[in-house]
Amino acid sequence: MGSKACGVCKEVQSKYKCPSCRAPYCSVACFKKHKEILCQKSLTPLEEQTAATVRPARSLEVEEPSWLVNEEQLQSLAVSADIRDALKDEELRKLIIRIDSAEEPDKELDKAIQGQIFHEFTDKILAIVSPKE
């Protein structure tokens, strides 16, 4: 799986993806240019709802099908104040972006899980998707 060039400058390998349209970009400067010129996508409420349910382009392979979250669990995560508060942490957001934009996301995820901040975040997610009874 090869990495993509920045969708704005076309010169540098992209490290990030636009949250609105998922276009690749390499830096803050290119992101700002993309938002001003190229990303003029304004979503209607129906499109926003649809965009929120779009699945990742890469294939999902799990050893155990019960590891997948269902729509109700996914919605619970989306409305959770704990999850939203956790995602305000800049370090955590950088970790998630690093995982999402990595050529080998599994390896980046393995590294992230070793850190306390990501471990606490995953504990919050697990408390929502599989609460202890």
HELIX and SHEET records of a PDB file:
HELIX    1   1 VAL A   28  LYS A   33  1                                   6    
HELIX    2   2 HIS A   34  LEU A   38  3                                   5    
HELIX    3   3 PRO A   45  ALA A   52  1                                   8    
HELIX    4   4 PRO A   65  TRP A   67  5                                   3    
HELIX    5   5 GLU A   71  VAL A   79  1                                   9    
HELIX    6   6 ALA A   81  ALA A   86  1                                   6    
HELIX    7   7 GLU A   90  SER A  101  1                                  12    
HELIX    8   8 PRO A  105  ILE A  113  1                                   9    
HELIX    9   9 GLN A  116  VAL A  129  1                                  14    
SHEET    1   A 2 TYR A  16  LYS A  17  0                                        
SHEET    2   A 2 PRO A  24  TYR A  25 -1                                        
END                                                                             
